[in-house]
């Protein structure tokens, strides 16, 4: 599709009817799942489970379920308006600094610090590859450069389709492998009891020393602020906004029908991807709590991947180590692909808000995406070489996500109550879910700050 960020009448397409036709139009949510599974699930969730045991299972599930309403509100906004997430942030009420709003600048500063998080992920890929095939004293360095180079090669082309297909395939294969591992666990000394599962729903929080980890895990599991903002670009590139057509000054019945139809497709896409990443999150948390916490083993440093592999070797046997390492490479690499693809679009759009490029010009946008797709992997690799603690880097990045989540919450409120056309307003049930999401995110920020800085 030529320039999906430009809506023209000839791109209009009626929303699909029937399950099969609708399924063909799904996909943006699964790109998000790819970026979530590698950092939030495989690393952050497992570390959290290893540290606290089963007591915070409720928090893990809650963090996955509660934020999807914010994601849907952003998606609705993009489908009817055709505007990107960064355009939305730029139009929020409040002061402006230069050409851009406070929200865009706040996102820009915070997200720049989150290079740490993806540096940890690229380090995880290198560690897994080194465990599979050790290249000697400089194995991690060589594999980091190789992972960065391959990520650049794929994403610099700036094409949505391959990213979506690769994400879906990789998530599916590793999810199946992890389900088998958890089931097999029940025939080992690490079998999970009903009492342990019940203890996970006592609404307990960990000790103050682990609040930063809890905050990072809550922020990064499920859709975080990064994924909510990135989702809109995948909706646009999948065609949802173009298919709806330009928003007329007076909303005709035909335009409203298309808008509502594509919003329904988006809601299904978001719901199915939520089921996917919630399942994987719960699996990793339970494996970490059952196997690693019981042995008082916490994945950290350059031993991160080999320690994580114990979740599979202790449940399936020694043969599973190689299968896990392959799966870890697959999942973490899918996260690199999805993260780099999203970051290049988000930052390019922010540059447009600053007046540095014209994001709506396809040539300038593609050039910016191509350049950033080279720069970011280099930054991530250098950060990993400097710090060398991928688990710690991911957790810190997760904690920073809370700041972005708070900006996203404010934007969602404005979208719902100031910008949304009357004819597209959702049901009371959705509004209840939206406010539950808002309250949960704000409360998480307040409780975490109080316990971490005061207690």
Number of C-alpha atoms within 10 A of each C-alpha: 9 8 15 21 20 17 21 13 11 9 17 18 16 15 20 17 11 7 8 9 11 17 14 9 17 20 24 26 30 28 29 30 30 30 28 28 29 27 30 29 28 23 30 31 33 29 30 29 26 26 21 20 26 26 20 23 28 19 20 24 19 17 25 23 20 20 27 23 24 28 26 25 23 25 30 28 24 23 28 26 22 25 18 26 24 26 18 21 25 22 16 18 13 9 10 15 11 11 12 21 21 19 24 25 19 15 24 17 10 16 22 12 14 21 20 25 27 28 30 30 25 28 34 33 30 29 28 29 24 21 19 16 11 15 14 9 8 10 16 24 19 16 22 26 17 15 22 24 15 13 22 24 14 16 25 20 14 20 13 17 13 11 21 23 13 17 25 19 14 19 25 14 13 20 21 11 15 19 15 14 22 21 14 17 22 13 12 11 11 19 17 20 10 8 9 17 15 13 16 18 15 14 11 13 15 16 12 16 11 17 20 19 24 27 23 25 31 28 31 31 27 32 31 28 26 26 23 26 25 27 25 29 27 25 25 24 19 20 23 29 34 27 23 30 25 19 17 11 6 7 12 10 10 10 19 17 16 23 24 19 18 27 25 17 19 25 21 17 21 26 16 16 25 22 15 19 27 22 15 25 27 20 22 28 26 26 30 30 30 24 25 25 21 14 11 12 16 20 24 18 18 18 17 20 28 17 15 28 20 21 28 27 18 20 23 19 13 13 10 19 21 16 17 25 23 17 20 24 24 22 28 28 26 28 29 27 26 28 23 25 30 26 20 25 25 23 19 25 26 24 20 21 22 18 13 12 16 17 20 14 13 15 11 15 21 19 15 22 25 20 14 22 28 19 13 19 25 18 16 23 25 18 22 27 16 10 15 19 20 31 26 21 24 27 29 22 25 30 23 20 27 24 17 22 27 16 17 26 23 15 22 24 16 16 18 21 11 10 12 17 14 10 10 16 14 13 8 9 8 14 15 12 17 24 16 15 21 23 14 16 20 15 12 18 19 12 13 21 15 13 15 16 10 8 9
